[in-house]
Amino acid sequence: MDRNALFLDRRRLLFGAGAVAGAGLLAACTGQGSDGETTGANVGVNSGDNDQKGTAVTIGFSAPAADHGWIGAITTNAKAQAGQYEDVTLEAVEGSNDVNQQISQVETLIAKKVNALVILPFDGKALTEVGIKAMEAGIPVINLDRVFSSPRGARAWIGGDNYGMGAAAGQYIAEQMKAKGISDPKIAEIQGIANLPLTQDRSRGFKEALASAGFKVSNQVSAEFTVESGQQVTSNLLQAAPKLDAVWNHDDDQGLGVLAAIDQAKRTEFIMVGGAGSRNAMELIKADSGVLKCTVTYPPSMASSAIKLARLVAQGKGMSDLVENEVPASITLASATVTKENVDKYLPLGFAS
C-alpha cells in the first residue's frame, strides 16, 4: 500500500501490539470453541463506555475470497467481532477476487443503506470510485488494508505496516549476520506479487534496513502468495544460489511452499525469516528445529478493529482513549518481530495457513 503518497498530509496513529491490547477499543483476545480449541478469531474485549450497547447499526463487509490463510483470518475476525455486539448486524457479502463482482456487491450494500461499510478491496484503485459513491451517499467507509487511490473513498483507513515488516525483517537478519561475524552475507528475498504497492513497500523497508548495516539483497524472486508459487520460485532460487546466509519470505502462507522446497533441496546453511505471523510459522519457530527462526507480523486482527471503528463512526462516537471527538483518519498497526524468545506471546494471535 502506498500510504506515503496518500496520507502524507495526515497525522498517523501508530499502535503496537501491546498498546493495542491496552487501549480498550482495540484490545485483542483469542476466541475459544466449546472444546477449548482456538477458533482463529481475534476479537476486542468489550470494556469501557464505547462498548456498551448503543444505537443499532448495520455494517456491510466486503473482502476478497478467503483462498489464503491471512484473508480467511480477516473474514473470520470481522464476523467474530461483529458477533460481540448486540447493536451490530453484519451484512457480509461473499468474498470475491473479481473486481467487478466486488464493486457490484458493495453497490448492493449501498442500496441497502447500511450504516457503515468495511471494505478490504481486491484492488484498491479499482474499488476507489465505489468507496467514494458510498461516502457521498452518507455511508462512512472503513478502508481495510489495501488502500484506495483517493482519501475521498473512505472515512478512515486501518492496516498493517508493510514498510515496517520489511524493516523488521532486515534488522533481524542484519543483527544475526553481525552476531555470526559474516561481513558479506548472501541474502535472498522471496516477495509476494512484485507489482503490488504493498510488496514494493515491504521490499523497500527490507533494502533500507539492510543498507544501514552495510548489507544488500543478493537474490530476489517473486511468488504469488500461494503455496505452489512459493515452492516453485524457491526451488529455482536455491538452484541459482548454491550458498545463502539468510532468506526473507514475505508471506507465511506461501512460506509452506518455500519450506517444502528448502526441505527437498536439503539446504540448512541459512536462516529464514517469515512474514505475516501464521500459527504454522510460529510453531516451527518455537520448535527451533529448522531454518525458520523468525517471522514479522502483519496482524489479521485489523479486521476486528475495522469493525469496531465502523461501529463507532456509525454511532457518532470517538475513541475513548483519545482527546479528539472523532475516530482518526488513519491507523497503522506495528509489525512485531517474533522469535523463539517471545513466540508464546504471539502464538494465540496466529492464523492458520
Beta strands, then each sheet from edge to edge (+ up, - down):
strand 1: 13-15
strand 2: 28-32
strand 3: 38-44
strand 4: 57-62
strand 5: 88-92
strand 6: 116-119
strand 7: 141-144
strand 8: 156-160
strand 9: 187-191
strand 10: 219-222
strand 11: 246-249
strand 12: 271-276
strand 13: 292-297
strand 14: 330-333
strand 15: 337-338
sheet 1: 1+ 14+ 8+ 7+ 6+ 4+ 5+
sheet 2: 2+ 3-
sheet 3: 10+ 9+ 11+ 12+ 13+ 15-
end
